[in-house]
Every structure is written in C-alpha cells, then in structure tokens.
C-alpha cells in the first residue's frame, strides 16, 4: 500500500472542504459527535455500511473532525473519471476478485509511517452479510494500533467517533465490545446491516 498525497495534504483545499462539509451537514440535518482521538495511528471502523451515501457522510465527518483517513473502497469505483478524484480524497481501491494480501500491506504501511489513519468498512460490502470480515482486526493487531469505532446513525442523523478499542488478541471478547456499541446504531437500510456483527473467523 503506497497511497498518494490527498486533499488533506493541501492546506487551502482542506479548509475549503471542511467548511463545505459543515454546510452540507447543517443543510441535511446531520450532526457530528465525538472528537478525533489523540493517537497518531489507528484503524477506524466505518459502520454500518448499507449505502453509497455512507462514503459521502464519512468524508464530511473526516473533514469536520479533522481526521485524515485513507479509506478502503471497492476497486470498481476507481474507473475513469472517478478514480483520480477518489484517490485524491484518500480512497484506496480493493480488488475483491483477486487474492490480495491487503492485511499485510496495511500493516507494512502503518509501520512505515509516523502517523496514519485507515478507515475500513468491516462488512466489506453494502449488501446484507452474515458476518463482518475480520481484516480490520488483524490489521490493528498486526500493526499494534488501536481500533476506533466510527459510526453513522441514520435514525438520529448523527455520525461520529466512539470508543477506542485496544485489541487484546481475544477476538471473541473484543468483538463483544464492538457488538454492544453498534447494537443501537441504524444504517440507511437497516435490513442490509447486521443486528449483531460477529467475526468470520
């Protein structure tokens, strides 16, 4: 993983995008909650993920809360003309049709950088799934960084940053904390989301 420079690396663009995000949130009736963690490196969960609108609101939140994330996204979105724009916004293409070692590459990227935030939608898709993918957990564990619980609650129109979880290696116990946090958070299409996310492995 070798992300290029993004909009967050340009001071003027960053300020303009932050003001636009604030205006759009106010116009659509959304509110932000929580604060950016004072941690140089972490994996942030983007959940629940049931709509393409999630990316839009997540980007707004990133600018509003001054978080500078790299965001994993389905590779099909990176066709011209969207590809260059998405990369500039911090998105990283993930090819689900091939066996890629995204976990190892992400861990390597964390180790090579003094500061890094990686946003991962653990469901891996907008469709209904029985289980979350566990890549986010293995990345955090392997890179020795915490997991931050980010969320978009469409029922209350509130998005933001929740607790910080330090992976213990006991996935069952750690995922119970995650389940409890997301239990009352509703995605845009609730029927597509898990009522109690659990790991595949």
C-alpha positions in Angstrom: 0.0 0.0 0.0 1.5 3.3 -1.1 -1.2 6.0 -1.0 -0.6 9.2 -2.9 -1.0 12.6 -1.4 -4.6 13.5 -0.7 -6.8 16.6 -0.3 -5.8 16.6 3.4 -2.2 17.4 2.4 -3.2 20.8 0.9 -4.0 23.4 3.5 -6.3 25.5 1.4 -8.2 22.6 0.0 -8.5 21.1 3.5 -10.1 24.3 4.9 -12.5 24.7 2.0 -13.6 21.1 2.2 -14.1 21.4 6.0 -16.4 24.4 5.5 -18.3 22.6 2.7 -18.8 19.6 5.0 -20.1 21.7 7.8 -22.5 23.5 5.5 -23.7 20.2 4.0 -24.2 18.6 7.4 -26.3 21.6 8.6 -28.3 21.6 5.3 -29.2 17.9 5.6 -29.9 18.0 9.3 -27.0 15.8 10.4 -24.8 16.4 13.5 -21.4 15.2 14.4 -20.4 13.7 17.7 -17.2 12.8 19.4 -13.6 14.0 18.9 -10.6 13.0 17.0 -8.5 10.6 19.1 -5.2 12.0 20.2 -3.5 8.9 18.7 -1.0 9.1 15.8 -2.1 5.7 14.3 -5.3 3.7 14.3 -7.8 1.7 12.3 -11.3 3.3 12.3 -14.3 1.2 11.6 -16.9 2.7 9.2 -20.2 1.1 10.1 -22.9 0.2 9.5 -22.3 0.3 5.7 -25.5 -0.1 3.7 -25.5 2.7 1.2 -23.2 4.7 -1.1 -24.2 7.7 0.9 -22.0 6.4 3.7 -18.9 7.4 1.9 -20.2 10.9 1.4 -21.1 11.4 5.1 -17.9 9.7 6.3 -15.8 12.1 4.2 -17.8 15.1 5.6 -17.1 13.8 9.1 -13.4 13.4 8.4 -13.1 17.0 7.4 -15.3 18.3 10.2 -13.4 16.3 12.9 -10.0 16.9 11.2 -9.3 13.3 10.7 -7.1 12.4 7.7 -8.0 8.9 6.8 -7.1 6.5 3.9 -10.4 4.8 3.1 -10.7 1.2 1.7 -13.2 1.1 -1.2 -14.4 -1.4 -3.8 -12.0 -1.3 -6.8 -14.8 -1.0 -9.4 -15.4 2.6 -8.3 -12.0 3.7 -9.5 -12.7 3.7 -13.2 -12.3 7.0 -15.0 -13.3 9.7 -14.2 -13.9 8.8 -10.6 -10.6 7.1 -9.9 -8.3 10.2 -9.7 -10.9 12.1 -7.6 -11.4 9.2 -5.1 -7.6 8.7 -4.7 -7.3 12.5 -4.1 -10.0 12.2 -1.4 -7.9 9.4 0.3 -9.7 6.3 -1.1 -7.7 3.1 -1.7 -9.0 0.5 -4.2 -9.6 -3.0 -3.0 -10.0 -5.8 -5.7 -12.3 -8.4 -4.2 -12.0 -10.7 -7.2 -8.3 -11.4 -6.5 -6.5 -12.8 -3.6 -4.6 -9.7 -2.3 -2.7 -9.5 0.9 -4.3 -6.2 2.0 -3.8 -7.0 5.7 0.0 -7.4 5.3 0.3 -4.4 3.1 -1.7 -2.3 5.5 0.4 -3.4 8.5 3.6 -2.5 6.5 2.1 0.9 5.7 1.4 1.6 9.4 4.9 0.6 10.3 6.5 2.9 7.7 4.6 6.0 8.8 4.7 8.0 12.0 1.0 8.9 11.5 -1.7 7.0 9.7 -5.5 6.5 10.0 -7.0 3.7 7.9 -10.8 3.6 7.5 -12.3 0.2 6.9 -15.9 -0.8 6.4 -15.9 -4.2 8.1 -18.9 -5.6 6.3 -16.8 -5.3 3.0 -20.0 -4.5 1.0 -23.3 -2.6 1.0 -25.2 -5.8 0.7 -26.5 -7.8 3.6 -23.9 -10.1 5.0 -24.0 -12.7 7.8 -20.6 -11.8 9.2 -18.2 -8.9 9.2 -14.8 -9.5 7.6 -12.0 -9.6 10.2 -9.3 -7.8 8.2 -9.7 -4.6 10.3 -9.0 -6.5 13.5 -5.9 -8.3 12.0 -4.5 -5.1 10.6 -4.8 -3.4 14.0 -3.4 -6.3 15.9 -0.5 -6.8 13.5 0.4 -3.1 13.4 -0.1 -2.8 17.2 -2.6 0.1 16.8 -6.0 0.6 18.3 -9.4 0.3 16.7 -11.6 3.4 16.8 -15.4 2.8 16.5 -16.7 5.2 13.9 -20.4 5.3 13.1 -23.3 6.8 11.0 -26.6 6.6 12.7 -29.3 7.4 10.1 -32.1 7.1 12.6 -30.8 10.0 14.7 -28.8 11.6 11.9 -25.7 11.6 14.0 -22.3 10.5 12.8 -19.0 10.5 14.6 -16.3 8.8 16.6 -17.0 6.4 19.5 -14.8 4.4 21.9 -11.2 3.3 21.3 -10.6 -0.4 21.5 -7.1 -1.9 22.0 -7.1 -5.4 20.5 -6.2 -8.0 23.1 -5.9 -11.0 20.8 -9.1 -12.4 22.4 -11.3 -11.7 19.3 -14.4 -13.0 20.9 -14.2 -10.7 23.9 -13.1 -7.7 21.8 -15.9 -8.2 19.3 -18.5 -8.3 22.1 -17.4 -4.7 22.9 -17.9 -3.9 19.2 -21.3 -5.6 19.1 -22.6 -3.8 22.2 -21.5 -0.4 20.8 -23.2 -0.9 17.4 -26.4 -2.6 18.7 -28.5 0.6 18.6 -26.9 2.3 15.6 -29.0 2.2 12.5 -27.8 2.3 8.9 -29.6 3.9 6.0 -31.1 0.5 5.0 -31.3 -1.4 8.3 -32.3 -4.7 6.7 -28.9 -4.8 5.0 -27.0 -4.4 8.2 -26.1 -7.0 10.8 -28.1 -6.8 14.0 -25.1 -8.3 15.9 -21.8 -8.2 13.9 -19.5 -11.1 14.6 -16.3 -12.2 13.0 -16.0 -14.6 10.2 -13.0 -16.4 11.7 
